[in-house]
């Protein structure tokens, strides 16, 4: 993909039933994985830990790289989003905070009618493989 890009780090967080956490930012209709942009000087795991604390109020315990993915950005027309995506284990009570308006737990194999970001669909395909 060409054109401007947004580089982020994201987390695949699953509950005991295997469902996956997705979040929706305030003022949008599309669900995506929690995470966000790195601040200057941050490596992936430092940025991911900070974003998870800010967005959903939990602490990153461990993370294993699932892969690097890219897709059209969900909320920034004309941009491509490039994400380092980690399978993450967290602790603490997960709750929407900061710019996150809504949380949902989806079955990765059958997410239902929820509107997912293009990047989410790419990651779900990778999880299914």
C-alpha positions as CSV (number, residue, x, y, z in Angstrom):
1,X,0.0,0.0,0.0
2,X,1.3,3.5,-0.8
3,X,0.5,6.9,0.5
4,X,0.6,8.2,4.1
5,X,0.8,5.7,6.9
6,X,0.1,5.5,10.6
7,X,2.4,3.1,12.6
8,X,0.8,1.6,15.7
9,X,1.2,-1.3,18.1
10,X,-1.9,-3.3,19.0
11,X,-3.0,-6.2,21.3
12,X,-5.0,-9.3,20.8
13,X,-6.5,-9.9,24.3
14,X,-8.6,-13.0,24.9
15,X,-10.8,-14.0,27.8
16,X,-11.0,-17.5,29.3
17,X,-13.7,-18.4,26.8
18,X,-11.5,-17.5,23.8
19,X,-13.4,-14.3,23.0
20,X,-11.3,-11.3,21.8
21,X,-11.5,-7.8,23.1
22,X,-12.3,-5.0,20.6
23,X,-12.7,-1.3,21.4
24,X,-14.6,1.6,19.7
25,X,-13.2,5.1,20.0
26,X,-15.5,8.0,20.9
27,X,-17.1,9.5,17.8
28,X,-16.6,6.4,15.6
29,X,-18.7,3.4,14.7
30,X,-15.8,0.9,14.0
31,X,-14.3,-1.6,16.4
32,X,-10.6,-2.4,16.5
33,X,-7.9,-3.9,18.8
34,X,-6.7,-1.8,21.7
35,X,-3.4,0.0,21.2
36,X,-2.1,3.1,19.5
37,X,0.8,5.1,18.4
38,X,4.3,5.0,19.9
39,X,5.6,8.1,21.6
40,X,9.1,9.2,20.8
41,X,11.7,6.8,22.2
42,X,9.2,4.1,23.0
43,X,9.7,0.5,21.9
44,X,6.7,-1.7,21.0
45,X,6.1,-3.2,24.4
46,X,6.5,0.1,26.3
47,X,4.0,1.8,24.0
48,X,1.6,-1.2,24.2
49,X,1.7,-1.2,28.0
50,X,1.1,2.6,28.1
51,X,-1.8,2.4,25.6
52,X,-3.5,-0.5,27.4
53,X,-3.2,1.3,30.7
54,X,-4.6,4.6,29.2
55,X,-7.4,3.0,27.1
56,X,-8.7,0.1,29.1
57,X,-7.1,0.4,32.5
58,X,-5.2,-2.9,32.7
59,X,-1.5,-3.9,33.1
60,X,0.4,-5.7,30.4
61,X,1.8,-9.0,31.8
62,X,3.3,-10.6,28.7
63,X,3.2,-10.2,24.9
64,X,4.3,-12.3,22.0
65,X,4.5,-10.9,18.5
66,X,1.7,-12.3,16.3
67,X,3.0,-10.3,13.3
68,X,3.1,-7.1,11.3
69,X,-0.1,-6.2,9.5
70,X,-1.3,-3.4,7.3
71,X,-4.7,-2.3,5.9
72,X,-6.6,0.9,5.0
73,X,-7.1,3.0,8.2
74,X,-10.6,2.8,9.6
75,X,-10.9,6.4,10.7
76,X,-8.4,8.3,8.6
77,X,-9.4,8.2,4.9
78,X,-6.5,7.9,2.5
79,X,-4.1,6.5,5.2
80,X,-2.7,3.0,5.6
81,X,-2.3,1.7,9.1
82,X,0.7,-0.5,9.9
83,X,0.5,-2.5,13.1
84,X,2.8,-4.6,15.1
85,X,0.3,-6.9,16.7
86,X,0.9,-8.9,19.9
87,X,-0.9,-11.7,21.6
88,X,-1.1,-10.1,25.1
89,X,-1.9,-11.2,28.6
90,X,-3.1,-8.5,30.9
91,X,-4.3,-8.2,34.5
92,X,-6.7,-5.8,36.1
93,X,-10.3,-4.8,35.5
94,X,-10.8,-3.9,31.9
95,X,-12.9,-0.8,31.4
96,X,-13.4,1.8,28.7
97,X,-11.5,5.0,29.5
98,X,-9.7,7.9,27.8
99,X,-10.9,8.0,24.1
100,X,-12.5,4.5,24.3
101,X,-16.3,4.7,24.4
102,X,-17.2,1.0,24.1
103,X,-15.7,-2.4,24.7
104,X,-17.0,-5.7,23.2
105,X,-15.9,-9.3,23.4
106,X,-16.2,-11.2,20.1
107,X,-15.8,-14.7,18.9
108,X,-12.9,-14.4,16.5
109,X,-14.3,-17.1,14.2
110,X,-17.8,-15.5,14.1
111,X,-17.7,-11.9,15.1
112,X,-21.3,-11.2,14.3
113,X,-22.8,-7.9,13.1
114,X,-20.2,-5.7,14.8
115,X,-18.4,-3.3,12.4
116,X,-14.7,-4.2,12.4
117,X,-11.8,-2.1,11.1
118,X,-10.1,-3.5,8.0
119,X,-7.0,-4.2,10.1
120,X,-9.1,-6.3,12.5
121,X,-10.3,-8.5,9.6
122,X,-6.7,-9.1,8.5
123,X,-5.7,-10.1,12.0
124,X,-8.7,-12.4,12.4
125,X,-7.7,-14.1,9.2
126,X,-4.2,-14.6,10.6
127,X,-5.6,-16.0,13.9
128,X,-7.7,-18.5,12.0
129,X,-4.8,-19.8,10.0
